[in-house]
Amino acid sequence: MRKLAYALLLSAATVQAQEPAATTPPQLDQTQVAAIRAAVGNSGRTITNVTRDAYRNPEQTLTFFGVTPEQTVVEVWPGGGWYTEVLAPLLRDKGTLIAAHFDPESDVGFFRRSRAQFEAKLAEHLERYDRVQLATLNYDPDLAISEPGSADRVLTFRNVHNWLAAGEGEAQVMFDKFFAVLKPGGMLGVVEHRAKAGASLEQMIESGYVTEEKVRELAASAGFELLSVSPVNQNPRDTTEHPEGVWTLPPTLRLGDEQRAHYLAVGESDRMTLLFIKPEA
């Protein structure tokens, strides 16, 4: 059933495909794709997270980003660990997963609580997460994620709107940090709620939807080059015009029971999936 839902979504999304890719994305071999598939299907994932696969397409997304088991991967602001549940087993034996989480000493209570809950999750299941490296990612431009030039991939899922809400300058700090931690030739994978072209910064902050133009601008200012785009996380049912912005849709459903069936039928947000590269020179 999940495969059918994905096929229907991808078919519809292809009709609305974005502009042609700058170049082709990394091409994984069958063994590498199988490793991602096994990680997505691992028994350690929580059932509530698995039910979101039809909208978040982890196998197809990680394949597009060219993630392989031997890489060093930075997962940006992993929250409760939705993607950590997939990335940790994928990278455990041959690679390295760096979870760049919220600052445990942040003035924001939600950040402190989320970081503590994430650490508790790792500690509770050491057989899966004992090799995950924790790092702090905040808006301090002098605090690096990890050793400069050490990562093969930086992955961020639905975070850009939060950085814009903190300030355009703060969003740029984040992209600059991603550029610094990546090796030359390393890649930045971005999944973000997609606003309609022409949306103002104020509209982006209020709605949680960000234009592709803004994401590309932030990446280019940091030094990245666009490598490729994918329709894999598009949702043509999402108009992006909702009373409570993106939080109107699942999984948040901020309106509660009001038009609940309608918003469940829409599904999760329409999302861009972009891959950038740090030039070799």
C-alpha positions as a Markdown table, in Angstrom:
| # | Residue | x | y | z |
|---|---|---|---|---|
| 1 | Met | 0.0 | 0.0 | 0.0 |
| 2 | Arg | 2.8 | 2.4 | 0.9 |
| 3 | Lys | 4.6 | 1.7 | -2.4 |
| 4 | Leu | 1.3 | 2.4 | -4.3 |
| 5 | Ala | 0.9 | 5.7 | -2.4 |
| 6 | Tyr | 4.5 | 6.7 | -3.3 |
| 7 | Ala | 4.0 | 5.8 | -7.0 |
| 8 | Leu | 0.9 | 7.9 | -7.2 |
| 9 | Leu | 2.5 | 10.8 | -5.5 |
| 10 | Leu | 5.6 | 10.7 | -7.7 |
| 11 | Ser | 3.5 | 10.4 | -10.8 |
| 12 | Ala | 1.6 | 13.5 | -10.0 |
| 13 | Ala | 4.6 | 15.3 | -8.8 |
| 14 | Thr | 6.4 | 14.7 | -12.1 |
| 15 | Val | 3.8 | 16.7 | -13.9 |
| 16 | Gln | 4.8 | 19.7 | -11.8 |
| 17 | Ala | 8.5 | 19.0 | -12.0 |
| 18 | Gln | 10.8 | 21.8 | -11.2 |
| 19 | Glu | 13.3 | 23.3 | -13.7 |
| 20 | Pro | 15.8 | 20.8 | -15.1 |
| 21 | Ala | 18.6 | 19.8 | -12.8 |
| 22 | Ala | 22.0 | 21.5 | -13.2 |
| 23 | Thr | 23.6 | 18.0 | -13.4 |
| 24 | Thr | 22.6 | 14.5 | -12.4 |
| 25 | Pro | 22.7 | 13.6 | -8.7 |
| 26 | Pro | 25.0 | 11.0 | -7.3 |
| 27 | Gln | 24.3 | 7.5 | -8.7 |
| 28 | Leu | 24.3 | 4.7 | -6.1 |
| 29 | Asp | 24.8 | 1.1 | -6.9 |
| 30 | Gln | 22.4 | -1.7 | -6.0 |
| 31 | Thr | 24.3 | -2.5 | -2.8 |
| 32 | Gln | 24.2 | 1.0 | -1.6 |
| 33 | Val | 20.4 | 1.4 | -2.4 |
| 34 | Ala | 19.8 | -1.9 | -0.6 |
| 35 | Ala | 21.6 | -0.6 | 2.5 |
| 36 | Ile | 19.3 | 2.4 | 2.6 |
| 37 | Arg | 16.2 | 0.2 | 2.1 |
| 38 | Ala | 17.3 | -2.0 | 4.9 |
| 39 | Ala | 17.9 | 1.0 | 7.2 |
| 40 | Val | 14.4 | 2.3 | 6.4 |
| 41 | Gly | 12.9 | -1.1 | 7.2 |
| 42 | Asn | 14.8 | -1.6 | 10.4 |
| 43 | Ser | 12.8 | -2.9 | 13.4 |
| 44 | Gly | 14.0 | -0.2 | 15.7 |
| 45 | Arg | 11.9 | 2.5 | 14.1 |
| 46 | Thr | 8.8 | 3.7 | 16.0 |
| 47 | Ile | 5.5 | 2.9 | 14.3 |
| 48 | Thr | 4.4 | 6.5 | 14.4 |
| 49 | Asn | 7.4 | 7.5 | 12.4 |
| 50 | Val | 7.0 | 4.6 | 9.9 |
| 51 | Thr | 3.5 | 5.8 | 9.1 |
| 52 | Arg | 4.9 | 9.1 | 7.8 |
| 53 | Asp | 7.0 | 7.3 | 5.2 |
| 54 | Ala | 4.3 | 7.8 | 2.5 |
| 55 | Tyr | 4.9 | 11.5 | 2.8 |
| 56 | Arg | 8.6 | 11.8 | 3.7 |
| 57 | Asn | 9.9 | 9.1 | 1.3 |
| 58 | Pro | 13.1 | 8.4 | 3.2 |
| 59 | Glu | 14.4 | 5.7 | 0.9 |
| 60 | Gln | 14.0 | 7.8 | -2.2 |
| 61 | Thr | 15.2 | 11.0 | -0.5 |
| 62 | Leu | 18.4 | 9.5 | 0.9 |
| 63 | Thr | 19.1 | 7.8 | -2.4 |
| 64 | Phe | 18.7 | 11.1 | -4.2 |
| 65 | Phe | 21.1 | 12.8 | -1.7 |
| 66 | Gly | 23.7 | 10.0 | -2.4 |
| 67 | Val | 24.0 | 8.9 | 1.2 |
| 68 | Thr | 26.2 | 5.7 | 1.5 |
| 69 | Pro | 27.1 | 3.6 | 4.6 |
| 70 | Glu | 30.7 | 4.7 | 4.8 |
| 71 | Gln | 30.1 | 8.5 | 4.8 |
| 72 | Thr | 30.3 | 11.1 | 7.5 |
| 73 | Val | 26.8 | 12.6 | 7.6 |
| 74 | Val | 25.6 | 15.6 | 9.7 |
| 75 | Glu | 21.9 | 15.5 | 10.5 |
| 76 | Val | 20.8 | 19.1 | 11.2 |
| 77 | Trp | 18.4 | 19.7 | 14.2 |
| 78 | Pro | 17.1 | 16.1 | 14.3 |
| 79 | Gly | 14.3 | 17.0 | 16.8 |
| 80 | Gly | 12.9 | 13.7 | 18.0 |
| 81 | Gly | 15.0 | 11.7 | 15.7 |
| 82 | Trp | 12.7 | 10.8 | 12.8 |
| 83 | Tyr | 15.6 | 10.5 | 10.4 |
| 84 | Thr | 18.0 | 9.4 | 13.1 |
| 85 | Glu | 16.2 | 6.2 | 13.3 |
| 86 | Val | 17.2 | 5.5 | 9.7 |
| 87 | Leu | 20.6 | 7.2 | 9.5 |
| 88 | Ala | 22.0 | 5.6 | 12.7 |
| 89 | Pro | 21.8 | 2.0 | 11.5 |
| 90 | Leu | 22.8 | 2.9 | 7.9 |
| 91 | Leu | 26.0 | 4.6 | 9.1 |
| 92 | Arg | 26.7 | 2.6 | 12.3 |
| 93 | Asp | 29.3 | 0.1 | 11.0 |
| 94 | Lys | 31.3 | 2.0 | 8.4 |
| 95 | Gly | 30.3 | 5.6 | 8.6 |
| 96 | Thr | 29.7 | 8.4 | 11.1 |
| 97 | Leu | 26.5 | 10.1 | 12.1 |
| 98 | Ile | 26.8 | 13.5 | 13.7 |
| 99 | Ala | 23.5 | 14.7 | 15.2 |
| 100 | Ala | 23.8 | 18.5 | 15.2 |
| 101 | His | 21.1 | 19.2 | 17.7 |
| 102 | Phe | 19.8 | 22.3 | 19.7 |
| 103 | Asp | 22.0 | 24.0 | 22.2 |
| 104 | Pro | 21.4 | 22.3 | 25.6 |
| 105 | Glu | 22.0 | 25.7 | 27.3 |
| 106 | Ser | 19.7 | 27.6 | 25.0 |
| 107 | Asp | 17.5 | 30.4 | 26.4 |
| 108 | Val | 14.6 | 28.7 | 24.6 |
| 109 | Gly | 12.9 | 26.1 | 26.7 |
| 110 | Phe | 11.7 | 24.0 | 23.8 |
| 111 | Phe | 15.3 | 23.7 | 22.5 |
| 112 | Arg | 16.6 | 22.5 | 25.9 |
| 113 | Arg | 13.7 | 20.0 | 26.3 |
| 114 | Ser | 14.0 | 18.6 | 22.8 |
| 115 | Arg | 17.8 | 18.1 | 23.2 |
| 116 | Ala | 17.2 | 16.3 | 26.5 |
| 117 | Gln | 14.5 | 14.1 | 25.0 |
| 118 | Phe | 16.8 | 13.2 | 22.1 |
| 119 | Glu | 19.7 | 12.3 | 24.4 |
| 120 | Ala | 17.3 | 10.2 | 26.4 |
| 121 | Lys | 16.2 | 8.4 | 23.3 |
| 122 | Leu | 19.8 | 7.6 | 22.3 |
| 123 | Ala | 20.7 | 6.4 | 25.9 |
| 124 | Glu | 17.6 | 4.1 | 26.0 |
| 125 | His | 18.7 | 2.3 | 22.9 |
| 126 | Leu | 22.4 | 2.2 | 23.0 |
| 127 | Glu | 22.5 | -0.9 | 20.9 |
| 128 | Arg | 21.4 | 1.3 | 17.9 |
| 129 | Tyr | 22.7 | 4.7 | 18.8 |
| 130 | Asp | 25.9 | 4.1 | 20.7 |
| 131 | Arg | 28.0 | 5.5 | 17.8 |
| 132 | Val | 26.0 | 8.6 | 17.1 |
| 133 | Gln | 28.1 | 11.7 | 17.8 |
| 134 | Leu | 26.2 | 14.7 | 19.4 |
| 135 | Ala | 27.1 | 18.2 | 18.4 |
| 136 | Thr | 25.5 | 21.6 | 19.1 |
| 137 | Leu | 24.2 | 23.8 | 16.3 |
| 138 | Asn | 23.1 | 27.3 | 17.2 |
| 139 | Tyr | 23.4 | 30.8 | 15.7 |
| 140 | Asp | 26.8 | 31.5 | 17.1 |
| 141 | Pro | 29.0 | 32.0 | 14.0 |
| 142 | Asp | 32.1 | 31.0 | 15.9 |
| 143 | Leu | 30.8 | 27.6 | 17.0 |
| 144 | Ala | 31.5 | 25.1 | 14.3 |
| 145 | Ile | 29.4 | 22.0 | 13.9 |
| 146 | Ser | 32.5 | 19.8 | 13.8 |
| 147 | Glu | 36.0 | 19.8 | 12.3 |
| 148 | Pro | 36.0 | 21.9 | 9.1 |
| 149 | Gly | 36.1 | 19.9 | 5.9 |
| 150 | Ser | 35.2 | 16.6 | 7.6 |
| 151 | Ala | 31.7 | 15.7 | 6.4 |
| 152 | Asp | 30.5 | 14.1 | 3.2 |
| 153 | Arg | 26.9 | 15.1 | 3.6 |
| 154 | Val | 24.9 | 17.7 | 5.6 |
| 155 | Leu | 21.1 | 17.0 | 5.6 |
| 156 | Thr | 18.4 | 19.3 | 6.8 |
| 157 | Phe | 14.7 | 18.4 | 6.8 |
| 158 | Arg | 12.1 | 21.2 | 7.2 |
| 159 | Asn | 14.3 | 23.6 | 9.2 |
| 160 | Val | 14.9 | 26.6 | 7.0 |
| 161 | His | 11.6 | 28.4 | 8.0 |
| 162 | Asn | 12.7 | 28.3 | 11.6 |
| 163 | Trp | 16.0 | 30.0 | 10.8 |
| 164 | Leu | 14.3 | 32.7 | 8.8 |
| 165 | Ala | 12.0 | 33.3 | 11.7 |
| 166 | Ala | 15.1 | 33.9 | 13.8 |
| 167 | Gly | 16.4 | 36.4 | 11.2 |
| 168 | Glu | 17.8 | 36.3 | 7.7 |
| 169 | Gly | 21.2 | 36.8 | 9.1 |
| 170 | Glu | 20.8 | 33.8 | 11.4 |
| 171 | Ala | 19.7 | 31.6 | 8.4 |
| 172 | Gln | 22.8 | 32.6 | 6.6 |
| 173 | Val | 24.9 | 31.6 | 9.5 |
| 174 | Met | 23.5 | 28.1 | 9.3 |
| 175 | Phe | 24.3 | 27.7 | 5.6 |
| 176 | Asp | 27.8 | 29.1 | 6.2 |
| 177 | Lys | 28.3 | 26.5 | 8.9 |
| 178 | Phe | 27.2 | 23.7 | 6.6 |
| 179 | Phe | 29.6 | 24.9 | 3.9 |
| 180 | Ala | 32.5 | 25.0 | 6.4 |
| 181 | Val | 31.9 | 21.5 | 7.8 |
| 182 | Leu | 31.7 | 19.8 | 4.4 |
| 183 | Lys | 34.7 | 18.5 | 2.4 |
| 184 | Pro | 35.3 | 19.9 | -1.0 |
| 185 | Gly | 32.9 | 18.0 | -3.2 |
| 186 | Gly | 30.6 | 17.3 | -0.2 |
| 187 | Met | 26.9 | 17.9 | -0.6 |
| 188 | Leu | 24.1 | 19.6 | 1.3 |
| 189 | Gly | 20.6 | 18.0 | 1.0 |
| 190 | Val | 17.7 | 20.3 | 1.8 |
| 191 | Val | 14.0 | 19.3 | 2.2 |
| 192 | Glu | 11.7 | 22.3 | 3.0 |
| 193 | His | 8.1 | 23.3 | 2.9 |
| 194 | Arg | 7.8 | 25.1 | -0.5 |
| 195 | Ala | 6.0 | 28.4 | -0.8 |
| 196 | Lys | 4.6 | 29.7 | -4.1 |
| 197 | Ala | 7.1 | 31.8 | -6.0 |
| 198 | Gly | 7.0 | 35.4 | -5.1 |
| 199 | Ala | 6.1 | 34.9 | -1.4 |
| 200 | Ser | 7.5 | 37.7 | 0.8 |
| 201 | Leu | 9.8 | 37.0 | 3.7 |
| 202 | Glu | 7.0 | 37.9 | 6.1 |
| 203 | Gln | 4.7 | 35.4 | 4.4 |
| 204 | Met | 7.3 | 32.7 | 4.6 |
| 205 | Ile | 7.9 | 33.3 | 8.3 |
| 206 | Glu | 4.1 | 33.4 | 9.1 |
| 207 | Ser | 3.2 | 30.3 | 7.0 |
| 208 | Gly | 6.3 | 28.1 | 7.4 |
| 209 | Tyr | 6.5 | 27.7 | 3.7 |
| 210 | Val | 9.8 | 29.0 | 2.0 |
| 211 | Thr | 10.4 | 29.8 | -1.6 |
| 212 | Glu | 13.0 | 27.8 | -3.6 |
| 213 | Glu | 14.5 | 31.1 | -4.6 |
| 214 | Lys | 15.2 | 32.0 | -0.9 |
| 215 | Val | 16.8 | 28.6 | -0.2 |
| 216 | Arg | 19.0 | 28.8 | -3.3 |
| 217 | Glu | 19.9 | 32.4 | -2.4 |
| 218 | Leu | 21.1 | 31.3 | 1.1 |
| 219 | Ala | 23.0 | 28.4 | -0.3 |
| 220 | Ala | 24.7 | 30.4 | -3.0 |
| 221 | Ser | 25.7 | 33.1 | -0.6 |
| 222 | Ala | 27.5 | 30.4 | 1.5 |
| 223 | Gly | 29.4 | 29.2 | -1.6 |
| 224 | Phe | 27.3 | 26.3 | -2.7 |
| 225 | Glu | 26.3 | 25.4 | -6.2 |
| 226 | Leu | 23.0 | 23.8 | -7.1 |
| 227 | Leu | 23.6 | 20.2 | -8.2 |
| 228 | Ser | 20.1 | 18.8 | -8.7 |
| 229 | Val | 16.5 | 18.9 | -7.8 |
| 230 | Ser | 13.9 | 16.2 | -7.2 |
| 231 | Pro | 10.1 | 16.0 | -7.2 |
| 232 | Val | 10.1 | 13.1 | -4.7 |
| 233 | Asn | 8.6 | 15.1 | -1.8 |
| 234 | Gln | 6.2 | 17.2 | -3.8 |
| 235 | Asn | 2.5 | 17.1 | -2.9 |
| 236 | Pro | 0.3 | 18.6 | -5.6 |
| 237 | Arg | -2.7 | 18.4 | -3.2 |
| 238 | Asp | -1.2 | 21.1 | -1.0 |
| 239 | Thr | -2.4 | 24.6 | -1.9 |
| 240 | Thr | 0.0 | 26.1 | 0.7 |
| 241 | Glu | -2.8 | 28.4 | 1.8 |
| 242 | His | -4.1 | 27.4 | 5.2 |
| 243 | Pro | -5.4 | 29.2 | 8.3 |
| 244 | Glu | -2.4 | 28.2 | 10.4 |
| 245 | Gly | 0.1 | 27.9 | 7.7 |
| 246 | Val | 2.0 | 24.6 | 7.3 |
| 247 | Trp | 1.0 | 23.6 | 10.8 |
| 248 | Thr | -2.6 | 23.3 | 9.7 |
| 249 | Leu | -1.6 | 20.0 | 8.0 |
| 250 | Pro | -0.5 | 16.7 | 9.5 |
| 251 | Pro | 1.3 | 15.8 | 11.6 |
| 252 | Thr | 0.6 | 19.0 | 13.6 |
| 253 | Leu | -3.1 | 19.5 | 12.7 |
| 254 | Arg | -3.2 | 22.8 | 14.6 |
| 255 | Leu | -7.0 | 23.3 | 14.0 |
| 256 | Gly | -7.8 | 20.1 | 15.9 |
| 257 | Asp | -11.0 | 18.5 | 14.7 |
| 258 | Glu | -11.9 | 21.4 | 12.4 |
| 259 | Gln | -11.8 | 20.1 | 8.9 |
| 260 | Arg | -9.6 | 17.3 | 10.1 |
| 261 | Ala | -10.7 | 14.8 | 7.5 |
| 262 | His | -9.9 | 17.4 | 4.7 |
| 263 | Tyr | -6.4 | 18.2 | 6.0 |
| 264 | Leu | -5.6 | 14.5 | 6.5 |
| 265 | Ala | -6.7 | 13.9 | 2.9 |
| 266 | Val | -4.3 | 16.7 | 1.8 |
| 267 | Gly | -1.4 | 15.0 | 3.7 |
| 268 | Glu | 1.9 | 16.6 | 4.7 |
| 269 | Ser | 3.2 | 19.7 | 3.0 |
| 270 | Asp | 4.4 | 20.2 | -0.5 |
| 271 | Arg | 8.2 | 20.2 | -0.3 |
| 272 | Met | 11.2 | 21.1 | -2.3 |
| 273 | Thr | 14.1 | 18.6 | -2.3 |
| 274 | Leu | 17.4 | 20.3 | -3.4 |
| 275 | Leu | 20.9 | 19.0 | -3.5 |
| 276 | Phe | 23.9 | 21.5 | -3.4 |
| 277 | Ile | 27.6 | 20.8 | -3.7 |
| 278 | Lys | 30.6 | 22.5 | -2.2 |
| 279 | Pro | 32.9 | 23.1 | -5.2 |
| 280 | Glu | 36.2 | 21.2 | -5.3 |
| 281 | Ala | 38.1 | 24.5 | -5.6 |
